[in-house]
Amino acid sequence: MIQREIASEIKKAMSEYPAVTLYGPRQCGKTTLVQNLFPSYSYANLEETQTRLLAQTDPEEFFVKFPEPVIIDEIQRVPDLLSTVQVHIDKNHKAGQFLITGSQQVPLKKAVAQSLAGRTAIIQMLPLSLPELHSAGIDLERDVQLVAGFMPFLFKEKGHSPETFYRSYIDTYLERDVAGIQAVQDMSKFISFLKLLAGRIGQLVNNSALSVDVGVSSTTINSWLSILEASHIIYKLQPWYTSRTSQIVKTPKIYFCDTGIAANLLGIETPAQMTRDPLLGNLFENMVVMEAVKQCYNEGRKADLYFFRNSNGLEVDLIRKRRNFLDLFEIKSGKSMDKKYGNNMKNFWQHFPEFNENTEKTGTVIYSGENVPSFCGCSYIHYRNTAEFFKNDEEKFILNF
């Protein structure tokens, strides 16, 4: 099993809270991780028909069969069970009694808010990161990695086909998480929507344009985007802006939580196809942005990450908010340095100099070349080192009694 960096956060939360709720996409490794972390716990998988029926019809008997401490997997299948979990917690307020996982946030978040407010820690988990793969001795070439994505199943042993896995993954997702949602009444149009969205990675969300292309209303497009975000298929990177500025674009950009899913939707099945594809740069940017998000989640932090674009076309690919200051990043898939890569970041600082902690440095370019500490005011880092730049460097405030 590949060691997961988020493991320490889960163990810490379990030592402090009666329950921990672990969100994440299907197949990202939640079940394998929690069972390895807590092998002595009871384990209930609500995907199993008999287990699910027991939870639905007789929740008290459910906890006789699966006594605390217990791992409850895929709780979104029976969110009403959380009411009984609340009762058990209130009877015996002891840390580490319930470890709950879920793949679909919409019903789960509502149920957790109603039943477990103040009783559970919330942790977000994503597929494997580049540092986790590296620690396992797996270092793939750029275009191989983009096609393979980061789902743990593909790295258990050699011989798995990403094309087969992701095709099945998308089909299973549509069957399990989408088919029963009333908002998706025409599955063929939803699949077309998914493919169109993959072609718009790193671009601003335009509901009106998508509605015309797919043949549904803008309201439906908005609903479908919410479903994809709740299911951890896509990630919305929000724009950074100040309240005193009115000409800032305030629409989010769309990325996929795993590049393998996006590549499959685009029909990119081999590294050779990836190298020639005009969306290579977009998929590379997707990978880098999600590496930054994973680092934040693995440390149990909110992803304080943004992009910038104004009405004059000035854009910065990625911004990290740190205290009252900002760190700027440009993302380029190539291996060569270019002094032009820093222009947008320099222009940004002309508009917002008060947010620059280090006035001698323009920003950082994340690319496929070698690490270079300084070139024309920018540092250049290889994309494999992305996580290092997004580690928390601030002391956490802790109450000590």
C-alpha positions in Angstrom: 0.0 0.0 0.0 1.3 3.5 -0.9 1.7 5.6 2.3 -0.8 8.5 2.4 0.3 11.8 3.8 -3.2 12.6 5.1 -3.0 9.6 7.5 -1.5 11.7 10.3 -4.4 14.2 10.1 -7.0 11.5 10.3 -5.3 9.9 13.3 -4.9 13.2 15.0 -8.6 14.1 14.4 -9.7 10.6 15.7 -7.8 11.3 18.9 -9.7 14.6 19.4 -13.3 14.1 18.1 -16.0 11.4 18.7 -16.3 11.2 14.9 -14.3 12.0 11.8 -16.0 12.4 8.4 -13.8 11.7 5.4 -14.9 13.1 2.1 -13.3 12.1 -1.2 -14.0 10.8 -4.7 -14.7 7.1 -5.4 -11.6 4.9 -5.7 -9.3 7.6 -4.2 -8.2 5.1 -1.4 -10.4 6.1 1.5 -11.5 2.6 2.5 -8.0 1.0 2.2 -6.5 3.8 4.2 -9.0 3.8 7.1 -9.0 0.0 7.4 -5.2 0.0 7.6 -5.1 2.8 10.1 -7.7 1.2 12.4 -7.7 -2.6 11.8 -9.4 -3.4 15.0 -12.5 -1.3 14.2 -15.8 -2.8 13.1 -16.4 -2.2 9.4 -19.7 -1.5 7.7 -19.9 -0.9 3.9 -23.2 0.7 3.1 -22.7 -0.2 -0.6 -23.5 -3.8 0.4 -27.3 -4.4 0.1 -27.9 -6.3 3.3 -25.8 -3.9 5.4 -27.6 -1.0 3.8 -31.0 -2.5 4.5 -30.1 -3.1 8.1 -29.0 0.5 8.5 -32.2 1.7 7.0 -34.7 -0.5 8.8 -33.1 -1.1 12.2 -30.3 1.3 13.0 -30.0 0.1 16.6 -29.6 -3.5 15.5 -27.0 -2.2 13.0 -24.8 -1.0 15.8 -25.2 -4.3 17.6 -23.8 -6.0 14.5 -21.2 -3.2 14.0 -20.3 -1.9 17.5 -18.2 1.1 18.2 -15.5 1.9 17.4 -16.7 1.5 13.8 -15.8 2.5 10.3 -19.0 3.4 8.3 -18.2 3.4 4.6 -20.2 5.3 2.0 -22.6 7.0 4.4 -24.3 8.9 1.7 -26.2 5.7 0.9 -28.0 6.0 4.3 -27.5 9.5 5.6 -30.4 9.1 8.1 -28.1 6.7 10.0 -26.3 9.8 11.3 -29.1 10.6 13.6 -28.4 7.4 15.5 -24.7 8.1 15.4 -25.5 11.4 17.1 -27.5 9.6 19.9 -24.6 7.2 20.4 -22.1 10.0 20.6 -24.2 12.0 23.1 -24.5 8.9 25.3 -20.8 8.2 25.3 -18.8 11.3 24.3 -15.5 9.5 23.7 -13.0 10.3 21.0 -12.5 8.1 18.0 -15.7 6.1 18.0 -16.9 6.7 14.5 -14.9 7.0 11.2 -17.4 7.9 8.5 -16.6 8.1 4.8 -18.6 9.5 1.9 -18.2 10.1 -1.9 -21.2 12.4 -2.5 -21.2 15.6 -0.5 -24.6 17.1 -1.2 -26.8 14.9 0.9 -24.0 14.0 3.3 -23.1 17.6 4.1 -26.7 18.4 5.0 -27.0 15.3 7.1 -23.7 16.0 8.9 -24.7 19.6 9.6 -28.0 18.5 11.1 -26.8 15.6 13.2 -23.1 15.9 13.9 -22.4 19.6 14.2 -19.7 20.0 16.8 -19.2 16.2 17.1 -17.2 15.5 13.9 -14.0 16.7 12.3 -14.3 17.1 8.5 -11.4 15.9 6.3 -11.1 16.1 2.5 -9.1 13.5 0.7 -8.1 13.4 -3.0 -6.3 10.7 -5.1 -2.5 10.2 -4.9 -0.1 13.1 -5.0 3.3 13.2 -6.8 5.2 13.1 -3.5 3.3 10.0 -2.4 4.1 8.3 -5.7 7.7 9.3 -5.4 7.9 7.9 -1.9 6.7 4.6 -3.4 9.4 4.7 -6.0 7.0 5.7 -8.8 8.2 8.6 -11.0 6.4 8.7 -14.3 7.2 10.9 -17.3 5.0 14.0 -17.5 2.7 12.8 -20.3 2.5 9.3 -18.9 1.4 10.7 -15.6 -1.2 12.9 -17.1 -2.8 9.9 -18.9 -2.5 7.6 -15.9 -3.9 10.1 -13.4 -3.6 9.4 -9.7 -6.1 6.8 -8.7 -4.5 4.2 -6.3 -5.8 1.1 -8.1 -3.6 1.8 -11.2 -0.5 1.7 -9.0 -1.1 -1.4 -7.0 0.8 -3.4 -9.5 1.9 -3.2 -13.1 -0.3 -4.1 -16.1 -3.4 -1.9 -15.6 -4.8 0.1 -18.5 -5.8 3.7 -17.6 -8.1 3.8 -20.5 -10.1 0.7 -19.3 -10.1 1.9 -15.7 -11.3 5.4 -16.4 -13.9 4.3 -18.8 -15.3 2.0 -16.2 -14.9 4.7 -13.5 -17.0 7.2 -15.5 -19.7 4.5 -16.2 -19.8 3.5 -12.6 -20.0 7.1 -11.4 -22.9 7.8 -13.8 -24.7 4.6 -12.6 -24.2 5.1 -8.9 -24.1 8.8 -8.2 -25.9 10.5 -11.1 -28.6 8.1 -12.4 -30.8 8.6 -9.3 -30.5 12.4 -9.2 -33.6 14.0 -10.6 -31.6 16.9 -12.0 -30.1 14.6 -14.6 -32.9 13.4 -16.7 -31.1 13.0 -20.0 -27.9 10.9 -19.5 -26.7 11.3 -23.1 -26.7 15.1 -22.7 -25.0 14.8 -19.3 -22.2 12.7 -20.9 -21.8 15.3 -23.7 -21.6 18.0 -21.0 -18.8 16.1 -19.2 -16.8 15.9 -22.4 -17.3 19.5 -23.2 -16.3 20.4 -19.7 -13.0 18.4 -20.1 -12.3 20.6 -23.1 -12.6 23.7 -21.0 -10.1 22.8 -18.3 -8.5 25.9 -16.8 -11.1 28.2 -18.4 -13.8 30.4 -16.9 -17.1 28.7 -16.5 -19.6 30.0 -19.0 -23.0 28.5 -18.3 -24.7 30.2 -21.2 -22.2 28.9 -23.7 -22.4 25.4 -22.3 -26.2 25.4 -22.3 -26.2 26.2 -26.0 -23.7 23.5 -26.8 -25.4 20.8 -24.7 -29.0 21.9 -25.4 -30.2 22.4 -21.8 -30.9 25.5 -19.7 -28.2 27.5 -17.9 -30.0 26.5 -14.6 -29.5 22.8 -15.5 -25.8 23.5 -16.3 -25.4 25.1 -12.9 -27.1 22.2 -11.2 -24.9 19.7 -13.1 -21.7 21.6 -12.1 -22.8 21.4 -8.4 -23.3 17.6 -8.8 -19.8 17.2 -10.3 -18.3 19.3 -7.6 -20.1 17.5 -4.8 -19.0 14.1 -6.3 -15.3 15.3 -6.4 -15.2 15.0 -10.2 -14.4 18.7 -10.7 -12.7 21.4 -8.6 -13.7 25.0 -8.9 -10.7 27.4 -8.4 -12.2 30.7 -7.2 -10.9 34.1 -8.4 -9.0 36.4 -6.1 -10.3 40.0 -5.9 -10.5 42.9 -3.5 -13.7 44.6 -2.6 -12.4 47.9 -3.8 -12.0 46.6 -7.4 -15.0 46.3 -9.7 -13.3 45.2 -12.9 -12.1 41.8 -11.7 -13.6 38.7 -13.3 -15.5 36.8 -10.5 -16.3 33.6 -12.3 -14.4 30.4 -11.2 -12.2 28.2 -13.3 -12.9 24.5 -13.7 -10.4 21.7 -13.1 -10.9 17.9 -12.8 -9.8 16.3 -9.6 -7.9 13.7 -11.6 -6.3 14.3 -15.0 -6.9 10.6 -15.9 -10.7 11.2 -15.9 -10.3 14.4 -18.1 -7.9 12.7 -20.5 -10.3 9.8 -20.9 -13.2 12.1 -21.6 -11.1 13.8 -24.2 -10.2 10.5 -25.9 -6.5 10.8 -25.0 -5.5 7.2 -24.3 -1.7 7.2 -24.7 1.3 9.4 -23.8 2.0 10.0 -27.5 -1.5 11.3 -28.0 -1.1 13.6 -24.9 2.2 15.0 -26.3 0.5 16.1 -29.5 -2.8 17.2 -28.0 -3.5 21.0 -28.1 -4.9 20.6 -24.5 -1.6 19.4 -23.1 -1.0 22.7 -21.4 -4.5 22.8 -19.9 -4.1 19.3 -18.5 -0.6 20.1 -17.1 -2.1 23.2 -15.4 -4.8 20.9 -14.0 -2.3 18.6 -12.5 -0.3 21.4 -10.9 -3.3 23.1 -9.4 -4.6 19.8 -7.9 -1.1 19.1 -6.5 -1.4 22.4 -4.6 -4.9 21.5 -3.4 -3.8 18.0 -2.3 -1.0 19.5 -0.2 -3.4 21.7 1.6 -5.9 18.9 2.2 -3.1 16.5 3.3 -2.2 19.0 6.1 -5.9 19.3 7.1 -6.1 22.9 5.8 -8.5 24.8 3.6 -7.1 25.3 0.1 -6.6 29.1 0.2 -5.8 29.1 -3.5 -7.1 31.4 -6.2 -6.4 32.7 -9.7 -6.6 36.3 -11.0 -8.1 37.8 -14.1 -9.3 41.3 -14.8 -11.3 42.8 -17.6 -8.1 43.9 -19.4 -6.9 40.3 -19.8 -4.3 40.4 -17.0 -4.2 36.9 -15.6 -2.2 35.0 -12.9 -2.6 31.2 -13.1 -2.4 30.4 -9.3 -2.4 32.5 -6.2 -1.8 31.4 -2.6 -3.1 33.6 0.1 -0.8 33.6 3.1 -1.7 35.8 6.0 -2.0 39.3 4.5 0.2 38.5 1.5 0.0 36.6 -1.8 2.3 34.2 -3.6 2.0 34.2 -7.4 2.5 31.2 -9.7 2.5 30.8 -13.5 2.2 27.3 -14.9 3.9 26.3 -18.1 4.1 22.8 -19.5 7.4 23.3 -21.4 11.0 22.8 -20.2 12.4 26.2 -21.2 12.6 29.4 -19.2 11.4 32.6 -20.7 11.5 36.1 -19.2 8.0 36.8 -20.6 6.6 34.2 -18.1 7.0 36.8 -15.3 5.3 39.7 -17.1 1.8 39.1 -15.8 3.0 38.7 -12.2 5.0 41.9 -12.5 1.9 43.7 -13.8 -0.1 42.3 -11.0 2.2 43.8 -8.4 1.9 47.2 -10.1 -1.8 47.0 -9.2 -1.5 45.4 -5.8 2.0 46.2 -4.3 0.6 46.1 -0.8 0.2 42.3 -1.0 3.8 41.6 -1.9 5.8 40.4 1.1 9.1 40.1 -0.9 9.4 43.0 -3.3 12.5 41.6 -4.8 10.7 38.6 -6.1 8.1 38.6 -8.8 6.8 35.1 -8.4 7.3 31.4 -9.2 7.0 29.6 -12.6 6.1 25.9 -12.3 7.2 24.1 -15.4 8.8 20.8 -16.7 12.4 22.1 -16.6 15.1 22.1 -13.9 14.9 24.1 -10.7 16.4 27.5 -11.0 16.4 29.8 -7.9 16.3 33.1 -9.9 15.8 34.1 -13.5 14.6 37.6 -14.4 13.1 38.0 -10.9 11.3 34.7 -10.9 12.1 31.3 -9.4 11.6 28.3 -11.6 10.6 24.9 -10.1 10.0 21.5 -11.6 6.4 20.5 -11.3 7.3 17.5 -9.1 8.3 20.0 -6.4 4.9 21.8 -6.4 3.8 20.4 -3.0 6.9 21.8 -1.3 5.8 25.4 -2.2 2.4 24.9 -0.7 3.3 23.4 2.6 2.1 25.3 5.7 4.7 27.6 7.0 2.6 29.2 9.8 2.4 28.1 13.4 -1.0 26.7 14.3 -2.7 28.2 17.3 -3.6 25.5 19.9 -5.4 25.9 23.2 -3.5 24.5 26.2 -5.3 24.3 29.5 
